[in-house]
Amino acid sequence: MSWITVRTTRARWEAELMQQMLASYDIPSRVIDIGLGVYCGQGSQAALQVRSSDQWTALLLLSPPED
């Protein structure tokens, strides 16, 4: 099964929060570190990945609500 990146964040905690939200819907995901933060003390940048079969469901759950 292949994994696809659905979001990148400037802080790992943001990706972990989104990962918890997806877990509540039984969508497997993983957080990957992709480098250091731009500013000191900001933490490391991270990417949130899901299985390719769950890509569209994850994108819908993580998108902002429509007006």
ABEGO torsion letter per residue (X at the ends): XBBBBABBBABAAAAAAAAAAAAAAGBBBBBBBAEBBABBGAEBBBBBBBBAAAAAAAAAAABBBBX
